């Protein structure tokens, strides 16, 4: 089982905190695809089609 490092916990905490400020589905999609996904999944391991 993998464990998260401290910086990964901080990132997940920031994402959860920022979700409370997003009011529309379009804003949520934009934030997830453009900001959070590249941070959570490194580019060398991600394939976005």
Secondary structure per residue as TSV (DSSP state, phi and psi in degrees):
chain	resnum	aa	ss	phi	psi
A	1	X	-	360.0	132.6
A	2	X	-	-83.5	154.0
A	3	X	-	-121.7	151.3
A	4	X	-	-89.9	142.4
A	5	X	-	-79.0	170.2
A	6	X	H	-60.9	-42.0
A	7	X	H	-66.7	-30.2
A	8	X	H	-70.8	-38.2
A	9	X	H	-63.9	-40.8
A	10	X	H	-62.7	-43.0
A	11	X	H	-62.6	-46.3
A	12	X	H	-63.7	-37.3
A	13	X	H	-64.6	-41.3
A	14	X	H	-63.6	-41.7
A	15	X	H	-62.3	-47.4
A	16	X	H	-61.8	-39.1
A	17	X	H	-66.4	-42.7
A	18	X	H	-71.6	-23.7
A	19	X	H	-59.9	-32.6
A	20	X	T	-67.8	-14.7
A	21	X	T	-98.7	-2.6
A	22	X	-	-97.0	125.0
A	23	X	-	-104.8	-23.0
A	24	X	S	-117.6	157.0
A	25	X	H	-65.0	-37.5
A	26	X	H	-63.3	-41.4
A	27	X	H	-64.3	-39.6
A	28	X	H	-63.8	-45.7
A	29	X	H	-60.6	-43.6
A	30	X	H	-62.5	-44.6
A	31	X	H	-64.3	-43.5
A	32	X	I	-65.4	-49.3
A	33	X	I	-73.3	-37.2
A	34	X	I	-95.5	-24.8
A	35	X	I	-114.7	-50.3
A	36	X	I	-87.6	-39.4
A	37	X	H	-60.7	-45.6
A	38	X	H	-63.2	-26.4
A	39	X	H	-78.5	-40.8
A	40	X	H	-74.5	-34.9
A	41	X	S	-119.4	112.4
A	42	X	-	-58.2	148.1
A	43	X	T	-59.7	-32.7
A	44	X	T	-72.0	-14.1
A	45	X	T	-109.8	-6.4
A	46	X	-	-106.5	140.9
A	47	X	-	-127.3	108.7
A	48	X	-	-106.3	118.7
A	49	X	-	-111.5	360.0
